Amino acid sequence: MSEEAKHAPKHAAGHGGGEGDHEEGHEGAPEWLISFADNTALMMGFFVILLGLNMGPKGSGAAQGSSQGGAQVSAAELDWAIGVRAGFNNPVRLDSTDPRDQPLIRRILERQAQGEGIEKGPKGQGQKLQSIRPSNYSALSGAVEFDENSSTISPQARRTLADIAEHIRGLRLVVQIRGHASAAEAFYQPDQAVRLSFERAMSVAQALVQMGLEWHQVRLVACGDNDRLKPVVYTNAEQKLNQRVEVIVTNKLATSAE
């Protein structure tokens, strides 16, 4: 056997021994250094994700989805962004005027409409908030009742409206105000019922504007007796449930005429 063949295993063994020494040196590193390296890697990954989310088309159109010319953002991505904001002690405010916050605000309102009451609202029986009925409207809603054949707001109804106004004041969303009449009020006079329901809706709109709502947000709807909350009534108390005005916050942005 040649001299090179005799020495080859020794070189290989020596090289292997060097790798073993390196592994032993890594295992002997301080625990704080390893934890620091792991945390640094996690932070780098987090910022890479943020960078990826910010690489879409710029401007408010990108934030508001494909309907405005930008990329469509899924509900899961919006939920993730809302959670990150909350986790970093920077929650999304429903009265924010930042165009970048508007998709997040709409998503919060959509979640409320699905029963996820994560914000305070007018007191009611459903999810601690008033919710008129299952729909695609926001849970930020409420209703006030009226005396028979009257469009005058009672003191109790005005207190309810003040509670509603407190929670919708400052929002840049369309507020639909739907007036209703009962079957008794519409008996043989459907046109009168529509007129009465409009007068009730206007009374509520004027009261809410005095409390801080903007007129360009208001959408009046006169339903007459065509959309009963209680289809079949047997008592005056049940009849009064249909003598009402519903205040409904939609997820549509209100645009000022100015």
Secondary structure, 3 states (H helix, E strand, C coil): CCHHHHHHHHHHHHHHHHHHHHHHHHHCCCHHHHHHHHHHHHHHHHHHHHHHHCCCCCCHHHHCCHHHCCCCCCHHHHHHHHHHHHHCCCCCCCCCCCHHHHHHHHHHHHHHHCCCCCCCCCCCCECCECCCCCCCCCCCEEEEECCCCCCCCCHHHHHHHHHHHHHHCCCCEEEEEEECCCCCCCCCCHHHHHHHHHHHHHHHHHHHHHCCCCHHHEEEEECCCCCCCCCCCCCHHHHHHCCEEEEEEEEEECCCCC
